[in-house]
Amino acid sequence: MRTLAIAAGTMLITGLLTTSCTESEERVEEDGAAAVPTRSDTRAEASLPDTTAEAVWAYLRQQDYRESWSLWPGKSRLYAGTEPHGMLLTTYVNEIAHEALTRGAVADLPAGSILVKENYMPDSTLAAATVMYRVDGYNPDHEDWLFAKYDAQGTAEAFGRAPMCQACHQQARTGYVYTEVSR
């Protein structure tokens, strides 16, 4: 009986995660703005997440980004970082971003680009994951970037049109992205 209850609970959670990734109803973010679903013109973009904290985190987990995505070109795991991100960083990029970065298009990453920067403490303990996700039409005043910060357990600490992230990243010389491509 207990096994049946656990299985039912697992199916319920899975169903809720799946639903949160596919619902088309309008959602409201922390800043009161409606979430904008992604537009998918290519097969690679067809499975991109909507613009809710839960959907983005579920997508990253489903993608198993640590195993299936590329590292930022020219960077290794646990490279030296700077505040506010952490002393050590590892940056993963999805295929859309990787293709643009390898062509040298740091300043103009296309819609659908997702960057995941894992933020580590000096002892290599994961502290947070910060995400930049470019969604066409999402945030025109900030080059359509969605920003997120998740703690090590995946709880969103900042999300969407996060003022602190926007204020910092709009000062970057290359299209809201500070990290340059090393070759």
Phi and psi in degrees as GROMACS dihedral restraints (atoms count N, CA, C in turn):
[ dihedral_restraints ]
;  ai    aj    ak    al  type     phi  dphi    fc
    3     4     5     6     1   -63.6    20    10
    4     5     6     7     1   -40.2    20    10
    6     7     8     9     1   -60.5    20    10
    7     8     9    10     1   -41.4    20    10
    9    10    11    12     1   -62.8    20    10
   10    11    12    13     1   -41.8    20    10
   12    13    14    15     1   -65.3    20    10
   13    14    15    16     1   -40.8    20    10
   15    16    17    18     1   -65.1    20    10
   16    17    18    19     1   -43.5    20    10
   18    19    20    21     1   -62.1    20    10
   19    20    21    22     1   -42.0    20    10
   21    22    23    24     1   -64.9    20    10
   22    23    24    25     1   -40.8    20    10
   24    25    26    27     1   -63.2    20    10
   25    26    27    28     1   -41.8    20    10
   27    28    29    30     1   -62.9    20    10
   28    29    30    31     1   -42.9    20    10
   30    31    32    33     1   -64.2    20    10
   31    32    33    34     1   -38.0    20    10
   33    34    35    36     1   -64.3    20    10
   34    35    36    37     1   -47.2    20    10
   36    37    38    39     1   -62.1    20    10
   37    38    39    40     1   -44.9    20    10
   39    40    41    42     1   -60.3    20    10
   40    41    42    43     1   -42.3    20    10
   42    43    44    45     1   -64.0    20    10
   43    44    45    46     1   -40.3    20    10
   45    46    47    48     1   -65.2    20    10
   46    47    48    49     1   -43.0    20    10
   48    49    50    51     1   -62.2    20    10
   49    50    51    52     1   -43.6    20    10
   51    52    53    54     1   -63.6    20    10
   52    53    54    55     1   -44.1    20    10
   54    55    56    57     1   -62.5    20    10
   55    56    57    58     1   -42.3    20    10
   57    58    59    60     1   -65.5    20    10
   58    59    60    61     1   -23.6    20    10
   60    61    62    63     1   -84.8    20    10
   61    62    63    64     1   -17.3    20    10
   63    64    65    66     1  -120.6    20    10
   64    65    66    67     1    -7.5    20    10
   66    67    68    69     1   -61.6    20    10
   67    68    69    70     1   144.5    20    10
   69    70    71    72     1  -106.7    20    10
   70    71    72    73     1    -1.5    20    10
   72    73    74    75     1   -67.3    20    10
   73    74    75    76     1   153.3    20    10
   75    76    77    78     1   -71.4    20    10
   76    77    78    79     1   137.1    20    10
   78    79    80    81     1  -116.9    20    10
   79    80    81    82     1   158.5    20    10
   81    82    83    84     1  -114.9    20    10
   82    83    84    85     1   133.9    20    10
   84    85    86    87     1   -88.6    20    10
   85    86    87    88     1   178.8    20    10
   87    88    89    90     1   -55.5    20    10
   88    89    90    91     1   -36.6    20    10
   90    91    92    93     1   -85.9    20    10
   91    92    93    94     1     5.5    20    10
   93    94    95    96     1    88.5    20    10
   94    95    96    97     1    -3.6    20    10
   96    97    98    99     1   -85.4    20    10
   97    98    99   100     1   147.6    20    10
   99   100   101   102     1   -70.5    20    10
  100   101   102   103     1   140.5    20    10
  102   103   104   105     1   -71.8    20    10
  103   104   105   106     1   144.9    20    10
  105   106   107   108     1  -111.1    20    10
  106   107   108   109     1   121.6    20    10
  108   109   110   111     1   -67.0    20    10
  109   110   111   112     1   151.9    20    10
  111   112   113   114     1   -72.5    20    10
  112   113   114   115     1   151.0    20    10
  114   115   116   117     1   -98.7    20    10
  115   116   117   118     1   132.6    20    10
  117   118   119   120     1  -119.7    20    10
  118   119   120   121     1   113.3    20    10
  120   121   122   123     1  -101.8    20    10
  121   122   123   124     1   -17.1    20    10
  123   124   125   126     1  -123.6    20    10
  124   125   126   127     1   164.4    20    10
  126   127   128   129     1   -61.7    20    10
  127   128   129   130     1   -39.3    20    10
  129   130   131   132     1   -62.7    20    10
  130   131   132   133     1   -33.9    20    10
  132   133   134   135     1   -85.0    20    10
  133   134   135   136     1   -15.1    20    10
  135   136   137   138     1   -57.9    20    10
  136   137   138   139     1   -29.5    20    10
  138   139   140   141     1  -102.1    20    10
  139   140   141   142     1    11.4    20    10
  141   142   143   144     1   -64.5    20    10
  142   143   144   145     1   150.6    20    10
  144   145   146   147     1   -76.7    20    10
  145   146   147   148     1   162.2    20    10
  147   148   149   150     1   -75.5    20    10
  148   149   150   151     1  -171.8    20    10
  150   151   152   153     1  -104.5    20    10
  151   152   153   154     1    47.0    20    10
  153   154   155   156     1  -114.0    20    10
  154   155   156   157     1   151.7    20    10
  156   157   158   159     1   -57.4    20    10
  157   158   159   160     1   -42.7    20    10
  159   160   161   162     1   -66.0    20    10
  160   161   162   163     1   -42.7    20    10
  162   163   164   165     1   -67.5    20    10
  163   164   165   166     1   -40.6    20    10
  165   166   167   168     1   -65.2    20    10
  166   167   168   169     1   -45.7    20    10
  168   169   170   171     1   -64.9    20    10
  169   170   171   172     1   -42.6    20    10
  171   172   173   174     1   -61.3    20    10
  172   173   174   175     1   -40.1    20    10
  174   175   176   177     1   -62.7    20    10
  175   176   177   178     1   -45.9    20    10
  177   178   179   180     1   -60.8    20    10
  178   179   180   181     1   -41.4    20    10
  180   181   182   183     1   -66.9    20    10
  181   182   183   184     1   -43.3    20    10
  183   184   185   186     1   -63.0    20    10
  184   185   186   187     1   -38.5    20    10
  186   187   188   189     1   -71.5    20    10
  187   188   189   190     1   -19.0    20    10
  189   190   191   192     1    50.2    20    10
  190   191   192   193     1    55.1    20    10
  192   193   194   195     1   -53.4    20    10
  193   194   195   196     1   -33.2    20    10
  195   196   197   198     1   -62.7    20    10
  196   197   198   199     1   -31.5    20    10
  198   199   200   201     1   -97.4    20    10
  199   200   201   202     1   -31.5    20    10
  201   202   203   204     1  -106.0    20    10
  202   203   204   205     1   -15.9    20    10
  204   205   206   207     1   -96.8    20    10
  205   206   207   208     1   161.3    20    10
  207   208   209   210     1   -83.5    20    10
  208   209   210   211     1   154.9    20    10
  210   211   212   213     1   -75.3    20    10
  211   212   213   214     1   157.9    20    10
  213   214   215   216     1   -53.9    20    10
  214   215   216   217     1   130.8    20    10
  216   217   218   219     1   -53.7    20    10
  217   218   219   220     1   126.5    20    10
  219   220   221   222     1    86.6    20    10
  220   221   222   223     1    -1.7    20    10
  222   223   224   225     1  -111.1    20    10
  223   224   225   226     1   150.2    20    10
  225   226   227   228     1  -108.2    20    10
  226   227   228   229     1  -178.8    20    10
  228   229   230   231     1   -73.6    20    10
  229   230   231   232     1   145.5    20    10
  231   232   233   234     1    54.7    20    10
  232   233   234   235     1    53.0    20    10
  234   235   236   237     1   -85.2    20    10
  235   236   237   238     1   161.6    20    10
  237   238   239   240     1   -63.4    20    10
  238   239   240   241     1   131.3    20    10
  240   241   242   243     1  -112.9    20    10
  241   242   243   244     1  -178.9    20    10
  243   244   245   246     1  -134.7    20    10
  244   245   246   247     1   160.9    20    10
  246   247   248   249     1   -68.3    20    10
  247   248   249   250     1   147.0    20    10
  249   250   251   252     1   -91.9    20    10
  250   251   252   253     1     5.9    20    10
  252   253   254   255     1   -79.6    20    10
  253   254   255   256     1   -43.0    20    10
  255   256   257   258     1   151.6    20    10
  256   257   258   259     1   165.8    20    10
  258   259   260   261     1   -70.8    20    10
  259   260   261   262     1   -31.8    20    10
  261   262   263   264     1  -129.2    20    10
  262   263   264   265     1   141.7    20    10
  264   265   266   267     1  -134.3    20    10
  265   266   267   268     1   152.0    20    10
  267   268   269   270     1  -135.5    20    10
  268   269   270   271     1   125.3    20    10
  270   271   272   273     1  -116.4    20    10
  271   272   273   274     1   124.1    20    10
  273   274   275   276     1  -108.0    20    10
  274   275   276   277     1   148.0    20    10
  276   277   278   279     1  -132.9    20    10
  277   278   279   280     1   142.8    20    10
  279   280   281   282     1   -74.8    20    10
  280   281   282   283     1   174.4    20    10
  282   283   284   285     1   -60.6    20    10
  283   284   285   286     1   -39.4    20    10
  285   286   287   288     1   -60.4    20    10
  286   287   288   289     1   -47.9    20    10
  288   289   290   291     1   -67.7    20    10
  289   290   291   292     1   -42.0    20    10
  291   292   293   294     1   -60.1    20    10
  292   293   294   295     1   -44.2    20    10
  294   295   296   297     1   -60.0    20    10
  295   296   297   298     1   -43.4    20    10
  297   298   299   300     1   -67.5    20    10
  298   299   300   301     1   -42.1    20    10
  300   301   302   303     1   -64.9    20    10
  301   302   303   304     1   -38.9    20    10
  303   304   305   306     1   -70.3    20    10
  304   305   306   307     1   -17.2    20    10
  306   307   308   309     1   -90.7    20    10
  307   308   309   310     1    -2.1    20    10
  309   310   311   312     1    86.9    20    10
  310   311   312   313     1    18.1    20    10
  312   313   314   315     1   -94.2    20    10
  313   314   315   316     1    49.8    20    10
  315   316   317   318     1   -61.4    20    10
  316   317   318   319     1   -41.7    20    10
  318   319   320   321     1   -73.7    20    10
  319   320   321   322     1   -13.2    20    10
  321   322   323   324     1  -138.9    20    10
  322   323   324   325     1    58.7    20    10
  324   325   326   327     1   -66.2    20    10
  325   326   327   328     1   137.7    20    10
  327   328   329   330     1   -75.9    20    10
  328   329   330   331     1   162.8    20    10
  330   331   332   333     1   -54.9    20    10
  331   332   333   334     1   141.5    20    10
  333   334   335   336     1    96.9    20    10
  334   335   336   337     1   -10.9    20    10
  336   337   338   339     1   -68.2    20    10
  337   338   339   340     1   133.8    20    10
  339   340   341   342     1  -130.1    20    10
  340   341   342   343     1   128.2    20    10
  342   343   344   345     1  -116.9    20    10
  343   344   345   346     1   129.3    20    10
  345   346   347   348     1  -120.3    20    10
  346   347   348   349     1   115.8    20    10
  348   349   350   351     1  -107.9    20    10
  349   350   351   352     1   112.0    20    10
  351   352   353   354     1   -83.2    20    10
  352   353   354   355     1   130.7    20    10
  354   355   356   357     1  -105.4    20    10
  355   356   357   358     1   119.8    20    10
  357   358   359   360     1  -114.8    20    10
  358   359   360   361     1   149.7    20    10
  360   361   362   363     1   -75.6    20    10
  361   362   363   364     1   167.0    20    10
  363   364   365   366     1   -56.5    20    10
  364   365   366   367     1   -26.3    20    10
  366   367   368   369     1   -89.3    20    10
  367   368   369   370     1    14.1    20    10
  369   370   371   372     1    71.8    20    10
  370   371   372   373     1    19.4    20    10
  372   373   374   375     1   -83.9    20    10
  373   374   375   376     1   129.1    20    10
  375   376   377   378     1   -65.8    20    10
  376   377   378   379     1   125.5    20    10
  378   379   380   381     1  -102.8    20    10
  379   380   381   382     1   -37.3    20    10
  381   382   383   384     1  -166.4    20    10
  382   383   384   385     1   166.2    20    10
  384   385   386   387     1  -126.2    20    10
  385   386   387   388     1   125.7    20    10
  387   388   389   390     1  -108.3    20    10
  388   389   390   391     1   141.2    20    10
  390   391   392   393     1  -129.3    20    10
  391   392   393   394     1   139.1    20    10
  393   394   395   396     1  -121.1    20    10
  394   395   396   397     1   129.2    20    10
  396   397   398   399     1  -133.6    20    10
  397   398   399   400     1   119.0    20    10
  399   400   401   402     1   -93.3    20    10
  400   401   402   403     1   117.2    20    10
  402   403   404   405     1  -122.5    20    10
  403   404   405   406     1   116.4    20    10
  405   406   407   408     1   -54.0    20    10
  406   407   408   409     1   121.3    20    10
  408   409   410   411     1    84.8    20    10
  409   410   411   412     1    -1.8    20    10
  411   412   413   414     1   -73.5    20    10
  412   413   414   415     1   -46.5    20    10
  414   415   416   417     1  -144.5    20    10
  415   416   417   418     1    67.1    20    10
  417   418   419   420     1   -55.1    20    10
  418   419   420   421     1   -31.8    20    10
  420   421   422   423     1   -70.5    20    10
  421   422   423   424     1   -13.8    20    10
  423   424   425   426     1  -134.0    20    10
  424   425   426   427     1    47.2    20    10
  426   427   428   429     1    52.2    20    10
  427   428   429   430     1    30.7    20    10
  429   430   431   432     1    66.2    20    10
  430   431   432   433     1    23.9    20    10
  432   433   434   435     1   -87.3    20    10
  433   434   435   436     1   135.0    20    10
  435   436   437   438     1  -101.7    20    10
  436   437   438   439     1   133.6    20    10
  438   439   440   441     1  -114.2    20    10
  439   440   441   442     1   145.4    20    10
  441   442   443   444     1  -147.3    20    10
  442   443   444   445     1   147.7    20    10
  444   445   446   447     1  -131.9    20    10
  445   446   447   448     1   121.8    20    10
  447   448   449   450     1  -114.0    20    10
  448   449   450   451     1   140.7    20    10
  450   451   452   453     1   -72.8    20    10
  451   452   453   454     1   178.9    20    10
  453   454   455   456     1   -62.7    20    10
  454   455   456   457     1   -19.2    20    10
  456   457   458   459     1   -95.2    20    10
  457   458   459   460     1    -3.1    20    10
  459   460   461   462     1    94.9    20    10
  460   461   462   463     1    13.3    20    10
  462   463   464   465     1   -86.6    20    10
  463   464   465   466     1   128.8    20    10
  465   466   467   468     1   -70.4    20    10
  466   467   468   469     1   123.9    20    10
  468   469   470   471     1  -100.3    20    10
  469   470   471   472     1   -27.8    20    10
  471   472   473   474     1  -147.4    20    10
  472   473   474   475     1   144.9    20    10
  474   475   476   477     1  -159.1    20    10
  475   476   477   478     1   144.8    20    10
  477   478   479   480     1    89.2    20    10
  478   479   480   481     1  -121.0    20    10
  480   481   482   483     1   -93.6    20    10
  481   482   483   484     1    57.5    20    10
  483   484   485   486     1   -64.5    20    10
  484   485   486   487     1   113.8    20    10
  486   487   488   489     1   -54.2    20    10
  487   488   489   490     1   -43.6    20    10
  489   490   491   492     1   -62.9    20    10
  490   491   492   493     1   -42.6    20    10
  492   493   494   495     1   -66.2    20    10
  493   494   495   496     1   -46.1    20    10
  495   496   497   498     1   -60.8    20    10
  496   497   498   499     1   -45.8    20    10
  498   499   500   501     1   -60.9    20    10
  499   500   501   502     1   -40.3    20    10
  501   502   503   504     1   -72.8    20    10
  502   503   504   505     1   -52.2    20    10
  504   505   506   507     1   -69.7    20    10
  505   506   507   508     1   -23.6    20    10
  507   508   509   510     1   -69.0    20    10
  508   509   510   511     1   -12.7    20    10
  510   511   512   513     1   -87.7    20    10
  511   512   513   514     1    -8.6    20    10
  513   514   515   516     1   -64.9    20    10
  514   515   516   517     1   143.2    20    10
  516   517   518   519     1   -72.7    20    10
  517   518   519   520     1   -22.9    20    10
  519   520   521   522     1  -121.1    20    10
  520   521   522   523     1    80.3    20    10
  522   523   524   525     1    54.5    20    10
  523   524   525   526     1    47.2    20    10
  525   526   527   528     1    75.2    20    10
  526   527   528   529     1     3.4    20    10
  528   529   530   531     1  -117.2    20    10
  529   530   531   532     1   125.4    20    10
  531   532   533   534     1   -84.2    20    10
  532   533   534   535     1   -37.5    20    10
  534   535   536   537     1   -72.0    20    10
  535   536   537   538     1   129.0    20    10
  537   538   539   540     1   -94.4    20    10
  538   539   540   541     1   160.8    20    10
  540   541   542   543     1   -86.4    20    10
  541   542   543   544     1   120.9    20    10
  543   544   545   546     1   -91.5    20    10
  544   545   546   547     1   139.0    20    10
